[in-house]
Amino acid sequence: MALELLVEDPSGQAWDLTPSAQSVTWTTNRTGSPGTLKFTLILKGSVPFSEGTSVRFSDDGEVQFFGWVFTISRDRWGVVEVTCYDRIRYLKASASYAFYAQTAGEIITQIAGDMQITTGVLADTGYPIPSLIKQEETCLDIIGAAVEQTLLGTGTLYVFYDDGTGLALQEAASMISDVVIGDESLLTEYTYKTDIDEQTYNSVKLARPNEETGRTDVFIAQDPTNIAQWGLLQVYQTVDGAVNDAQVQAQAAATLEYYNRAMKTLRIDSLGVSGLRAGQMVLVNIQALGIAEYALLDKVTHTYESGTHTMTIETLTL
């Protein structure tokens, strides 16, 4: 494990912080958050860099994170804590958009262009979203909605992330890792949870404004069996008036199919594997839980400290 932590200001002046770094933490989330790098330094003099400085963190020559400094804090003992984010942080800007018959990749391309953010490889989902209208929402939430609509429209899960060169979109199935975590393989601790509390719905109600009648058309998809077992767990959403009956009914059915289940999550502590990030899939093998299958990584935190590399992983859809 050969680590390298470099920062460079816009003028081209660079600093190698590797000898000063006491700990480095790199975190990725599958949805809703930028990649984050936090590191702690011990410095005797002043901090030589400032906010906006670019940061590159590598492990054995492979870049793990590229982003920019956003926060610097320091105490009286010379301990400096730095927080950095990747390109997705700039998508927290608010905007309003109306998209019609555009794919998620096309939506990302347009937003990235408006926000002056570079793009990497954007998969062609082949699914033009009928309409996506958002008012004064963050660009990240708008893109998240496009990815979700693609999932509901196609049944295929895509992952949106910063690949180090730009904003990227890939099918989760193409991001399968050859890593195995479990009995006799990297695992040090785990916690397994099932719940119907946070993201489980057995009733979907979609409302569509009707300009001709001045009223709202309501479309409902339900699972009576699970309603009898769990009680009514309903989600209510508004769809654009331009979407026809068949499209709204299909969206309601797809939403119900995805959310009408108990959520299963697994939190794992393990030895570190360089490059592993949220959105990938790994084979999990834990005999005590009866699990031997691929799991989608929802959150991955790498910690480098005192010459060791460990990970904390949260998985979904086990």
N, C-alpha and C positions, 0 to 999 in steps of 0.2 A: 504494500500500500504506500504509494508515493503521492503525497498530496501537494497541490500548488494553489495558492490563493493570491491572485493578482488584481490590482485596481489600476485604472488609467483615467486621467482627466481628459476633457475635450481637447486640450492642447497637445496631447500625446505623451505627457509625463506619466511614468508608471512607477508603481511601488510593489515589491514582492513582500506580502504580509505573512508568508508561510511561517517564518521563524517566530513571529510574534503571536500567532493565533493559538489560543488556549483551547478553544472548542469551536466547531462548525456544525450547524444544523441546517439541513436542506429538506424542505417540505413541499410536497405537491398534493393537490386535491383534484379529484376527477371533475368536479363542477364547482363553479361559483367563486373561485379564489385564484389569484396569481400564484405562481411558484415563488417560494420565499427562501432566502438564505439569510441566516443569522450567524454572526461570529463574534467572538470575544477576544480582545487583544489586551496585552499589557504593554503600555507605552510610557516612557519616562518624559518625553517631550510632548509637543503639541501634536494633534492629529494632522497628518500631512495632506489628507484628502478631504473633500467636502461632498455635500449632497449633489446627486447627479453624476457622480463618478461611476464609470462602468466597472463591473466586477466579473471576473471569470474564476470559477472554482473547478479544478480538475482532480481526477483520481487515476493514477497510473497513465497519465497522458490523455485520458478521455474526459472531455468537458462534461461536467455534471450540471452546471448552472451558469447561465450568462444573464446579467441584469444590471440594475443600477441602484446606488445607495439612496435610500429615502430617509433614514433616521440614524443619528449618531448621538449616543449618550455617554457621559463619562463621570466617574466619581473621583473623590479626592485622592484615591490610592492609585490612580492611573489605569483603572480598569475601563476599557472602552467597549461598548456594545453597539453593534452595527446591524441594521436591518435593511435588506435589499429585496427587490422584486423584479420579476421578469416582465416581458412586454404586456402581459395580460393586465397588469396594474393600470396601464393607461386606458383600458376599456372601462374603468369606473366612471368615466365622464358620462354625463347624461345627454340624451338626444331623443329626437322623435323621428320615426321612420314608418313608411308604408311600403311594404313589399308585396308584389303580386306575381305568382307563378315563377318564383326564383328558388333555386336550391340553397341549402345551407351554405355551401361553398361560395356561391355567388353573393349571398348576403354578407358573409365574412369578408370577402374581397372588397365589397363596396364600403363597409364600415371601416375596414383597415385603411383603405385609401383616404377616406375622410379624416381619419385620426392620425394619418402619416405614420402608420405602423407597417413594417415589412411582413410579408407572408412567406410561409414555407410551402410544404406539400399539402394541398387541400383536395381531399378525395371527392370525386364526383358521385354524389349519392344517387343520382338519377331520379330524384323525387322533387318536382317543383311544388313548393308549399303554396296552396291555393291563395292564401293571404295571411300576412302577418303585420298587424298595425299596432305600434307602440308609441305612447306619448310620454315624454319626459321620464324615460327609464334609463338605467345605465346601459351602455353598449354591451357590457358583459351579460346582463340579464336578457337583452334582446337576442344575442347570439345563443344563449342558453335555451331560450324559447324556440329558436329555429332548430336546434339539435333535438329538442324534445318532440317538436312536431314531426320531425323526420323519423324519430323512433316510433311514434304512434302511427304514422302513415305507412311505414315500411316494415316495422318489426325488427329493424336493424339498429343496433346501438353504435353511435359514433362518439369519438372522444375528441374534444377541442382542447388544445394545449399549445405551449410555446416549445418548439423543438430545438431552440438554441439559435436558430437562424431566422425564425419568424413564426407567425401564427400558423398552426397546423390543424388539420382535421383528418382523422383516420378511423376506419372501422375497428371496433374493439377486437373483433375476431382476428384482425391482422397484427395485433399487438401482443400475441401470446408469447410469453417468456418460456425458456426451457428450464427455469428455476423450479425446484421442488422444495416446499417448506412443510415440515411436519416431523413425524417420528424419525429420530436419528438423522434429521436433515435441517440444520440451521435453527430450528425452533428452541426457544428457551422458556416461553410462557404464553398462555393464551386465555381469553375470556370469550365465551360463546353466548349470544343472546338472540332470542326470538321475540317479536312483538307485533302488535297490531295498533300501536299507539301513534306513530309518527307519519308513516307514508303508506297506510293501508286504507283502501276505500272499496266498499262493496256496492256503492251507489254513485253513479256519475250523472250530474245534471248540467246540461249545456244550454245556455240561453243565447238566442240569436235575435237581434232587433229586426223588426219587420217594418220597413218604411211605408208599405202600402196600407197596412192596417193600423199603424201607430202603436202596435203592441209588441210583446216579446214572445217568440216561439220557443218552446221548451222541449228538449229532447232528453230522454232518460234511459239509462242502461243500468240494470240491477242484477244482483245475484241473490234470489230469495233464500237459498240454502244458507249462505254465509250471513245474511241479515238475521236469520233465525238463530244462528249460532253466536254471532258477535254483537248483534244489535246493528242499528243503522249507522254506517260510517260513510258520510256523503261528502263529495267534493262538488263545488259549484263553480262553473267557469263561463265566461262570456266569449262568444266567437263572433267573427266579423259577419256583417249582414250579407256580404257577397257570396258566402259559402252556401251551396245548395243543400237540400234535405239529405240526399244520399251521403254527401261528404260529412255533414254534421253527425249523422247516425253512425257512420264508419268511425269517426273520431271518438264518439262516446263509447262504442264497443271496444276500440283499441285501448282507450284509457282504462276501462274497467278490466280488461284482460291483464294489463300491466300491473295495476295497483291492487287487484282483488286477491291478495295473498298475505300471509304473515311474512314480515321482513326478517331476514336472518343475517346477522352480522357477526363477524369474528374479528377480534382484536388480537394481534400476534406480536410478541416481542421475539426478535431473532438476531442472529449474526447478520452483518450487513452484506448486501450484494450491490456492487457498483452499478449505477445506471437504472436501477429498478424505480419505476415511477407510477403514480396513480394513472388509471386508465388501462394499464396492462393487465394481463391475466396470468396467473401462476397456478401450478398444480399444488393443491393442499392435501396432505395425507396425514390425518390424525385418527388413529384407530379408536381411541376412547370415545370420540364423537361420531364414529361411523362415517367419516368424511374422507373421500378419495376422489376429488373432482377439481375442475378448474374454477377459480374464484376471481371475480373482478376486483381489482384494487381500487378502493374508494379514496384512501388517503395513505400516503407513505412519508414517514419522517426518518431521515438518515441522521445519525449523530456520530461525529468524529471527535473523539476526546481521549487524551492520555494514550495515544497510539492504538486505540481500538475503534472499530466501526460496527455500530449496531443499528437496527431498524425497529420501528414500530409501525405496524401495518393494520389498516382497517379494511375489511373486505365486505362486499355485498353479494347478493344473489347466490348464496351457497345452497 
